[in-house]
């Protein structure tokens, strides 16, 4: 006789996590394609029912927050991986920033509608604002530490690294602009990269 083992809570949790992962991926897919989503369209793409959607997310804003948080994590990870002390040391300021700007442009071409949908809901949904602030703080913490090390090495200009990190982040947010994301906007992106590089270079030094 075959003995059937009872399902454990761990098994159920693993299944639930897989379902949630599929739902978040479906939200992002809908947003990338259409700039919006419904519980029905997400559930259909994820292979489950709308009731399952609402068992994971109380509201559409909650689902949007999960999708935005995941997108922000990818943005932070990709950015910080390219803005390292080693990159600045090996490539120099100009080349490092050019690589960063080009990568961000590629990222935002894919995710711009996710950002547009999320940013439009920031005033109405506190968890969205919390996710956005968390991503900003992670970026600022990384950049502050990186810039401090680069200052010590004499690679970048002197000054308050916290202020410089904030200015860097503000300037880089301008990359997520439809005019900058056009494939043919090579000159515009080069100008953006040059401007950001200029913020970092020691006075009177060009690379």
TAJO-V232937 format. One record per residue. RES is the residue in one letter. SS is DSSP state (h for helix, s for strand, l for the rest). Layout:
BEGIN
RES;SS
RES;SS
END
This chain:
BEGIN
X;l
X;l
X;l
X;l
X;l
X;l
X;l
X;l
X;h
X;h
X;h
X;h
X;h
X;h
X;h
X;h
X;h
X;h
X;h
X;h
X;h
X;h
X;h
X;h
X;h
X;h
X;h
X;h
X;h
X;h
X;h
X;h
X;h
X;h
X;l
X;l
X;l
X;l
X;h
X;h
X;h
X;h
X;h
X;h
X;h
X;h
X;l
X;l
X;l
X;h
X;h
X;h
X;h
X;h
X;h
X;h
X;l
X;l
X;l
X;h
X;h
X;h
X;h
X;h
X;h
X;h
X;h
X;h
X;h
X;h
X;h
X;h
X;h
X;h
X;h
X;h
X;h
X;h
X;h
X;h
X;h
X;h
X;l
X;l
X;h
X;h
X;h
X;h
X;h
X;h
X;h
X;l
X;h
X;h
X;h
X;h
X;h
X;h
X;h
X;h
X;h
X;h
X;h
X;h
X;h
X;h
X;h
X;h
X;h
X;h
X;h
X;h
X;h
X;h
X;h
X;h
X;h
X;h
X;h
X;h
X;h
X;h
X;h
X;h
X;l
X;h
X;h
X;h
X;h
X;h
X;h
X;h
X;h
X;h
X;h
X;h
X;h
X;h
X;h
X;h
X;h
X;h
X;h
X;h
X;h
X;h
X;h
X;h
X;h
X;h
X;h
X;h
X;l
X;l
X;l
X;l
X;l
X;l
X;l
X;l
X;h
X;h
X;h
X;h
X;h
X;h
X;h
X;h
X;h
X;h
X;h
X;h
X;h
X;l
X;l
X;l
X;l
X;h
X;h
X;h
X;h
X;l
X;l
X;l
X;l
X;h
X;h
X;h
X;h
X;h
X;h
X;h
X;h
X;h
X;h
X;h
X;h
X;h
X;h
X;h
X;l
X;l
X;l
X;l
X;l
X;l
X;l
END
